[in-house]
Amino acid sequence: MALPPLSTLALWVLVGAMAGWRAESFLAPRLLHTSNRPLPRHGPGVGSVGLRDSTHPDAVPVPPPYPPGKPPPEDLVECTALSRFLTQRAAQLQLYYLEMNLDETAGTWLAEFLQPKRKDPLSPDYHGIEALPTYDSSKYVGSLLCSPELEILVRKPMGCSAGFGHGGLNSFTGEPITRRSNPYIQPRFFEYTDVIEPFKLGERLLASRAQVAREIATDLDFLREEDEAIISATGLSSNTISCYSTLPQETMDTEGTGGRSSPFRLATYDLVRQLATREALFLALAKLRKVADGAARDWLSDFSKPFLESFNSHNIWSPMGGSPTVTDQFFMALASSDEEVADAGERELRVALARDVVSSRSELVGQWQTELVQVEEEHRRWVEWAKGILALENGGSGAAEAAGDGATGTGPL
């Protein structure tokens, strides 16, 4: 493929040495387009990707790549937080797979997709529940499926010019001898073009999303067992409430259908438990508001504020256990019966509120398992919608080629 003139180059990716390089960032996306159809030009502000009358901090008001007035079908998973988390974990899985396949160009592009400048790119190592840059999944997936293909010129330094390798050490300074420190050797580079196909990336992301949804639906049974044990326990306290936490490591070697589990299944279960606890806290506060129990509601609201930041942030987590998880820390503090809680009435209130939150969480578990059944149909609608949009942009021709081979994005990778 002949390289375009310099005046039309879309992006230069300056990276490390030949042995190992990391793409920097895809800034100012004035990208080279390889397909025959022109880049879509949609007016800014109409149908923006991001919030719908909300103030979510991660909103990204960028014009979507699909026509105004033709947004993607809305999420069938009614719990927006659960739907967003499914999409986030699917994107993280794809970033992990791309990293394993040494496809850093596509990985860097996907990690920065729709991310605002103030936010770091999405990382597969992020252990949290609030990393999707859009309010709901339909905007993120729809934008990914309908984004135009990109041809990127990758420019890599050769030899030791990136500073990773060296030709020995300077006997005077002890510093590595590299091309950078040799004024007589000019840096050399080699170039190649790489093509990013967002629709195919989107299909693979939906395949991972469907797998994660099946795993979560199965693993929620463990959370239900934990909740039932806490609700029926006697003598509940900060020393006993975390004993009911189950980490089903021995059952997570398969997906439940004869296939292999996703690489992050156990970490995903911990995050689902964290997400369910946060949403159950909100539900318990809403129930207290309905019964006009102002004192208990205000106490629980004030008590939970310091924990909400931890619920929404990245947290250190290890599959080997060790320190209590964010969820365990919340319940241990809530059901505290330490000597510093001297008032017997407050101790009873704490335990009662802990049971209320757990009861609300058990209620959510049943709802979520029912909603997760809709994921496959949700994906089918999104893919069919995207194919229709791509067919319109192609003038009705070449839609099958642009949209892949008719894959629905719900099968295995």
WOJO-V398960 format. One record per pair of residues at least 4 apart in sequence whose ideal C-beta (glycine too) atoms are under 7 Angstrom apart, sorted by sequence separation. I is the first residue (numbers start at 1). J is the second residue. D is the distance in Angstrom with one decimal. If there is no record, write none. Layout:
I;J;D
I;J;D
This chain:
4;8;4.6
16;20;5.8
17;21;6.4
66;70;5.8
79;83;6.5
80;84;6.1
81;85;6.3
82;86;6.5
83;87;6.7
84;88;6.2
85;89;6.3
86;90;6.3
87;91;6.3
88;92;6.4
89;93;6.4
90;94;6.6
91;95;6.5
92;96;6.5
93;97;6.4
94;98;6.2
95;99;6.3
96;100;6.5
97;101;6.3
103;107;5.8
104;108;5.9
105;109;6.6
106;110;6.1
107;111;6.1
108;112;6.4
109;113;6.5
115;119;5.0
122;126;6.7
135;139;6.8
137;141;5.7
138;142;5.6
139;143;6.2
140;144;6.4
141;145;6.2
142;146;6.2
143;147;6.2
157;161;4.1
170;174;6.4
177;181;6.2
197;201;6.5
198;202;6.1
199;203;6.6
200;204;6.6
201;205;6.2
202;206;6.4
203;207;6.6
204;208;6.7
205;209;6.2
206;210;6.4
207;211;6.7
208;212;6.2
209;213;6.3
210;214;6.6
211;215;6.4
212;216;6.2
213;217;6.3
214;218;6.6
215;219;6.0
216;220;6.2
220;224;6.3
221;225;6.6
222;226;6.6
223;227;6.4
224;228;6.4
225;229;6.4
226;230;6.5
227;231;6.2
228;232;6.2
229;233;6.1
236;240;6.2
237;241;6.8
248;252;6.0
254;258;6.7
255;259;4.4
261;265;4.3
264;268;5.2
265;269;6.6
266;270;6.9
267;271;6.5
268;272;6.2
269;273;6.4
270;274;6.5
271;275;6.2
272;276;6.1
273;277;6.4
274;278;6.6
275;279;6.3
276;280;5.9
277;281;6.5
278;282;6.9
279;283;6.4
280;284;6.2
281;285;6.5
282;286;6.5
283;287;6.5
284;288;6.5
285;289;6.5
286;290;6.8
287;291;6.8
293;297;5.7
294;298;6.0
295;299;6.3
296;300;6.3
297;301;6.1
298;302;6.3
299;303;6.1
300;304;6.0
301;305;7.0
304;308;6.1
307;311;6.1
308;312;6.3
309;313;5.9
318;322;5.5
324;328;3.7
325;329;7.0
326;330;6.6
327;331;6.7
328;332;5.8
329;333;6.3
330;334;6.1
331;335;6.0
332;336;6.9
337;341;6.4
343;347;6.9
344;348;6.5
345;349;6.3
346;350;6.3
347;351;6.7
348;352;6.1
349;353;6.2
350;354;6.4
351;355;6.6
352;356;6.5
353;357;6.5
354;358;6.4
355;359;6.0
356;360;6.5
357;361;6.4
358;362;6.5
359;363;6.7
360;364;6.5
361;365;6.6
363;367;6.8
364;368;5.9
365;369;6.5
366;370;6.7
367;371;6.3
368;372;6.1
374;378;5.6
375;379;6.5
376;380;6.6
377;381;6.6
378;382;6.6
379;383;6.2
380;384;6.3
381;385;6.1
382;386;6.3
383;387;6.4
384;388;6.7
385;389;6.6
386;390;6.2
387;391;6.2
388;392;6.7
389;393;6.6
390;394;6.2
394;398;4.7
398;402;5.7
399;403;5.8
4;9;6.4
16;21;3.7
51;56;5.3
75;80;7.0
77;82;5.8
98;103;4.5
126;131;5.5
134;139;4.3
157;162;4.5
160;165;4.4
169;174;5.8
170;175;5.1
235;240;6.7
236;241;5.9
254;259;6.6
255;260;6.6
288;293;4.9
310;315;6.5
324;329;5.0
336;341;5.6
341;346;5.7
391;396;5.8
394;399;5.6
15;21;3.6
16;22;5.9
33;39;5.3
77;83;4.0
115;121;5.9
134;140;4.5
160;166;5.6
169;175;6.9
179;185;4.9
230;236;6.9
254;260;6.6
255;261;5.4
341;347;5.4
400;406;7.0
15;22;5.9
115;122;6.6
160;167;6.4
169;176;6.0
170;177;5.6
233;240;6.9
254;261;6.2
15;23;5.6
51;59;4.1
75;83;4.5
98;106;5.4
99;107;5.7
132;140;6.0
169;177;6.7
179;187;6.0
253;261;6.4
288;296;5.6
289;297;5.8
317;325;6.7
324;332;6.5
391;399;3.5
394;402;5.8
15;24;6.7
50;59;3.8
98;107;3.8
112;121;4.7
122;131;5.7
168;177;5.3
252;261;5.3
288;297;3.9
390;399;5.7
13;23;5.0
14;24;6.1
50;60;5.0
111;121;3.7
166;176;3.3
167;177;4.8
337;347;5.4
13;24;6.4
49;60;5.7
50;61;4.6
111;122;4.9
166;177;5.5
230;241;6.3
315;326;5.1
95;107;5.6
98;110;6.9
111;123;6.9
166;178;5.0
285;297;6.0
288;300;6.9
387;399;6.1
390;402;4.6
48;61;4.4
49;62;5.4
252;265;4.9
390;403;5.3
48;62;6.6
230;244;5.1
252;266;5.6
336;350;6.1
11;26;6.2
48;63;6.3
49;64;4.8
95;110;6.1
163;178;5.5
229;244;4.3
285;300;6.2
311;326;6.3
335;350;5.6
48;64;6.9
94;110;6.3
95;111;5.8
285;301;6.1
310;326;4.9
334;350;5.8
335;351;5.4
387;403;4.2
47;64;5.6
116;133;6.5
163;180;6.2
249;266;6.1
386;403;6.8
115;133;5.2
160;178;4.6
161;179;4.2
226;244;5.0
44;63;4.7
91;110;6.7
114;133;4.5
160;179;5.1
161;180;6.4
226;245;6.0
334;353;6.3
335;354;4.2
10;30;5.6
11;31;5.9
43;63;7.0
114;134;6.4
159;179;6.0
226;246;5.4
334;354;4.7
10;31;4.1
42;63;5.2
47;68;4.6
225;246;6.3
10;32;3.6
42;64;7.0
46;68;4.0
47;69;6.8
9;32;6.8
281;304;5.7
307;330;4.8
331;354;5.9
8;32;6.7
47;71;5.8
222;246;4.8
40;65;6.0
42;67;6.3
43;68;6.7
99;124;6.8
383;408;5.4
42;68;5.9
114;140;6.5
161;187;4.3
222;248;4.9
383;409;5.4
95;122;6.6
161;188;6.9
4;32;6.5
96;124;4.2
380;408;5.4
95;124;4.5
114;143;6.4
159;188;6.7
219;248;6.6
379;408;6.2
92;122;6.7
157;187;5.8
158;188;4.5
379;409;5.2
91;122;6.0
113;144;6.6
158;189;6.2
303;334;6.9
379;410;4.8
92;124;4.6
157;189;5.5
158;190;5.8
156;189;6.3
278;311;4.4
92;126;6.8
155;189;5.3
156;190;5.9
376;410;5.1
155;191;5.0
154;191;6.7
274;311;6.1
153;191;6.1
154;192;5.6
218;256;5.0
153;193;5.6
154;194;5.5
215;255;6.2
152;193;6.8
214;255;6.3
151;193;5.5
152;194;5.1
88;131;4.9
85;129;5.4
88;132;4.5
151;195;5.3
152;196;6.6
211;255;6.7
87;132;5.6
150;195;7.0
149;195;6.4
150;196;4.4
215;261;6.4
105;152;6.1
149;196;6.8
215;262;6.3
270;317;5.8
84;132;4.6
149;197;5.4
105;154;6.2
87;137;4.2
212;262;6.1
215;265;5.4
219;269;4.9
223;273;5.8
267;317;6.3
277;327;4.9
299;349;7.0
86;137;6.9
147;198;3.8
211;262;5.6
62;114;6.7
84;136;6.5
216;268;6.8
274;326;5.7
83;136;6.4
84;137;5.9
87;140;5.7
145;198;6.9
215;268;6.9
219;272;7.0
223;276;6.4
266;319;5.2
274;327;5.1
277;330;6.5
296;349;6.5
300;353;5.3
60;114;4.9
83;137;4.6
87;141;6.5
144;198;5.4
145;199;5.5
208;262;6.9
273;327;5.3
270;325;6.0
60;116;5.6
80;136;5.6
212;268;6.4
216;272;5.5
144;201;6.5
145;202;4.1
296;353;6.6
144;202;4.2
75;136;5.5
141;202;6.3
144;205;6.8
75;137;5.3
75;138;5.4
74;138;5.5
49;114;6.5
73;138;6.4
141;206;7.0
72;138;4.5
72;141;6.8
72;142;3.2
71;142;6.8
58;130;6.9
284;356;4.8
60;133;4.7
284;357;4.8
58;132;6.9
60;134;6.1
58;133;5.2
59;135;6.2
66;142;6.1
281;357;5.6
284;360;4.6
280;357;5.2
283;360;4.2
64;142;6.9
65;143;5.8
56;135;5.2
64;143;5.2
66;146;4.5
280;360;4.0
23;104;5.0
54;135;5.8
65;146;4.5
280;361;3.6
283;364;6.8
22;104;6.3
23;105;6.0
26;108;6.2
65;147;4.9
242;324;6.0
26;109;5.7
52;135;6.2
65;148;6.7
245;328;6.0
50;134;5.9
51;135;4.5
277;361;6.0
280;364;5.7
23;108;3.9
49;134;5.7
50;135;6.1
276;361;5.1
279;364;5.8
26;112;5.5
242;328;4.4
25;112;6.3
109;196;5.3
276;364;5.6
50;139;6.9
105;194;4.5
242;331;6.7
276;365;6.6
49;139;4.6
106;196;5.5
241;331;4.8
242;332;5.7
105;196;6.8
110;201;6.1
241;332;6.1
13;105;7.0
49;143;5.4
238;332;4.3
241;335;4.9
106;201;6.6
238;333;7.0
238;335;5.2
237;335;5.8
238;336;4.5
236;335;5.7
238;337;6.1
237;337;4.2
238;338;6.8
94;201;6.9
40;148;6.9
39;148;5.6
94;204;5.9
94;205;5.2
35;148;6.7
241;354;6.7
35;149;5.0
91;205;6.0
94;208;5.9
33;148;5.6
34;149;5.4
90;205;4.9
93;208;4.3
236;351;5.2
33;149;6.7
33;150;6.7
34;151;4.0
32;150;6.8
33;151;6.9
90;208;4.1
236;354;6.8
31;150;4.5
32;151;4.5
90;209;3.6
32;152;6.9
31;152;6.7
87;209;6.1
90;212;5.8
86;209;5.3
89;212;5.0
231;355;6.0
86;212;5.8
86;213;5.7
231;358;5.9
230;358;4.8
231;359;6.0
227;358;5.1
227;361;5.7
228;362;7.0
21;156;5.8
227;362;3.9
18;156;6.6
224;362;6.2
227;365;7.0
13;152;6.7
17;157;6.6
18;158;6.4
127;267;6.3
11;152;5.1
12;153;6.6
13;154;4.9
14;155;6.4
15;156;5.5
224;365;5.0
10;152;6.4
11;153;6.7
13;155;6.5
129;271;5.5
223;365;5.5
12;155;5.3
17;160;6.9
9;153;5.5
20;164;6.6
127;271;6.8
17;162;4.2
19;164;6.6
129;274;6.1
220;365;4.9
16;162;4.5
19;165;6.9
129;275;4.7
17;164;4.1
16;164;5.4
17;165;5.7
220;368;6.2
220;369;5.4
3;153;6.8
217;369;5.2
259;412;6.5
217;372;4.3
216;372;6.3
213;372;4.8
34;195;5.9
213;375;4.1
210;375;5.7
209;375;6.9
210;376;6.1
96;263;6.2
93;262;5.9
210;379;6.2
93;263;7.0
93;264;6.5
92;264;6.9
206;379;4.6
89;264;6.8
89;268;5.6
130;312;4.7
129;312;6.9
128;313;5.8
128;314;4.5
127;314;5.7
128;315;6.5
199;386;6.8
126;314;5.5
127;315;5.5
85;275;5.7
127;317;4.9
1;193;5.9
82;275;6.9
81;275;6.1
81;279;5.9
210;410;4.5
203;404;6.0
207;409;5.5
199;402;6.8
206;409;3.1
207;410;6.4
199;403;6.0
200;404;6.0
203;407;5.3
206;410;6.2
207;411;5.8
199;404;6.3
207;412;6.4
203;409;4.0
207;413;5.5
202;409;6.8
204;413;6.3
145;382;6.7
142;382;6.6
146;386;5.6
141;382;5.4
145;386;3.7
146;389;5.2
138;382;7.0
142;386;6.8
146;390;6.7
82;368;5.7
79;368;6.4
82;371;7.0
79;371;6.3
78;371;5.7
77;371;4.8
77;372;6.9
77;374;6.1
76;374;3.9
77;375;6.6
76;377;6.2
77;378;6.7
76;378;4.2
75;378;6.5
73;381;4.4
73;382;6.3
72;382;5.7
73;385;5.8
72;385;5.3
70;389;6.6
67;389;7.0
66;389;5.0
40;393;5.9
37;393;5.5
37;394;5.3
